[in-house]
């Protein structure tokens, strides 16, 4: 069972959280804009939207997985960074260092290592029990 947890947490870390943190970091040099929280929700899971002006157009964009600011209410002002050639690719400016995704990536990776060590210890314990 602990081996299954280790594999699941390792996959979550490697396939979801580390790429999400890299995506957030990739927007550090993006265009800066003042946005309004359009839809509040669980921002960490990518369920928040912001509205802002880019090149004279109003853009409504989803905040990516790993974003913070989930406790902000609709209408709250937020600074965002976006790609100039694709304004719908956006992240909160505070999250461009990796945000909550980076923290969760390291936490899930650490938990995966813990459960892997636990399953290794259990395997050694069982092997010793069979010898006696």
C-alpha positions as CSV (number, residue, x, y, z in Angstrom):
1,X,0.0,0.0,0.0
2,X,2.8,2.4,0.8
3,X,4.5,1.6,-2.5
4,X,1.2,2.6,-4.3
5,X,1.2,5.9,-2.3
6,X,4.8,6.5,-3.2
7,X,4.1,6.0,-6.9
8,X,0.9,8.1,-6.9
9,X,2.6,11.0,-5.1
10,X,5.7,10.7,-7.3
11,X,3.5,10.8,-10.4
12,X,1.5,13.8,-9.1
13,X,4.7,15.7,-8.3
14,X,6.6,14.9,-11.6
15,X,3.7,15.0,-14.0
16,X,1.5,17.8,-12.6
17,X,3.1,20.0,-9.9
18,X,6.6,20.5,-11.3
19,X,5.3,21.4,-14.8
20,X,2.8,23.7,-13.2
21,X,5.5,25.5,-11.3
22,X,7.7,25.7,-14.4
23,X,4.7,27.3,-16.3
24,X,4.3,29.9,-13.6
25,X,8.0,30.7,-13.7
26,X,8.0,31.0,-17.5
27,X,5.7,34.1,-17.1
28,X,8.2,36.1,-15.0
29,X,9.2,38.2,-18.0
30,X,5.7,38.5,-19.4
31,X,3.7,41.7,-19.9
32,X,2.3,43.2,-16.7
33,X,-1.3,44.2,-16.3
34,X,-3.8,45.1,-13.6
35,X,-6.6,42.6,-13.6
36,X,-9.8,42.0,-11.8
37,X,-10.8,38.6,-10.3
38,X,-13.7,37.6,-12.6
39,X,-14.5,34.2,-11.1
40,X,-13.3,33.1,-7.6
41,X,-12.9,29.5,-6.6
42,X,-10.2,27.1,-5.9
43,X,-7.3,28.9,-7.7
44,X,-4.8,26.2,-6.7
45,X,-6.8,23.8,-9.0
46,X,-7.1,26.3,-11.8
47,X,-10.7,27.4,-11.3
48,X,-10.2,31.2,-11.1
49,X,-10.6,33.7,-13.9
50,X,-9.3,37.2,-14.3
51,X,-10.3,40.1,-16.6
52,X,-7.8,42.6,-17.9
53,X,-6.9,44.9,-20.9
54,X,-4.3,43.7,-23.4
55,X,-3.6,45.6,-26.6
56,X,-6.9,47.5,-26.3
57,X,-9.0,44.3,-25.9
58,X,-10.7,42.9,-22.8
59,X,-9.3,39.5,-22.0
60,X,-10.9,36.9,-19.7
61,X,-8.3,34.2,-18.8
62,X,-8.1,31.3,-16.5
63,X,-5.4,31.3,-13.8
64,X,-3.3,28.2,-14.1
65,X,-3.1,25.3,-11.7
66,X,-1.0,26.2,-8.7
67,X,-2.1,29.8,-8.5
68,X,-2.7,31.5,-5.2
69,X,-5.3,34.0,-4.2
70,X,-8.2,31.6,-3.7
71,X,-9.5,33.7,-0.7
72,X,-9.9,36.8,-2.8
73,X,-13.4,37.8,-3.6
74,X,-14.8,38.5,-7.1
75,X,-13.8,42.1,-8.1
76,X,-10.5,42.1,-6.3
77,X,-7.6,43.8,-8.1
78,X,-4.8,41.5,-9.0
79,X,-1.5,42.1,-10.8
80,X,-0.9,39.6,-13.6
81,X,1.8,38.7,-16.1
82,X,0.8,37.4,-19.5
83,X,2.4,36.4,-22.8
84,X,2.3,39.2,-25.3
85,X,1.5,36.9,-28.2
86,X,-1.0,34.9,-26.2
87,X,-2.7,37.1,-23.6
88,X,-4.9,34.2,-22.3
89,X,-1.7,32.6,-20.9
90,X,-1.6,34.5,-17.6
91,X,-0.5,34.1,-14.0
92,X,-0.7,36.2,-10.9
93,X,2.5,38.2,-10.5
94,X,3.0,36.9,-7.0
95,X,2.9,33.3,-8.4
96,X,5.6,33.8,-11.1
97,X,8.2,32.4,-8.7
98,X,6.5,29.1,-8.8
99,X,3.6,29.8,-6.4
100,X,1.9,27.1,-4.5
101,X,2.7,24.7,-7.3
102,X,6.4,24.7,-6.4
103,X,5.6,24.2,-2.7
104,X,3.2,21.3,-3.4
105,X,5.7,19.8,-5.9
106,X,8.4,19.5,-3.2
107,X,5.9,18.4,-0.5
108,X,4.5,15.6,-2.7
109,X,8.0,14.6,-3.8
110,X,9.1,14.4,-0.2
111,X,6.0,12.4,0.7
112,X,6.7,10.0,-2.2
113,X,10.3,9.4,-0.9
114,X,8.9,8.8,2.6
115,X,6.4,6.2,1.5
116,X,9.0,4.6,-0.7
117,X,11.4,4.3,2.3
118,X,8.5,3.0,4.3
119,X,7.7,0.3,1.8
120,X,11.5,-0.6,1.6
121,X,11.6,-0.9,5.4
122,X,8.5,-3.1,5.4
123,X,10.0,-5.3,2.7
124,X,13.2,-5.7,4.7
125,X,11.2,-6.5,7.9
126,X,9.1,-9.1,6.1
127,X,12.2,-10.7,4.6
128,X,13.8,-11.0,8.0
129,X,10.6,-12.5,9.5
130,X,10.6,-15.2,6.8
131,X,14.2,-16.2,7.7
132,X,13.4,-16.9,11.3
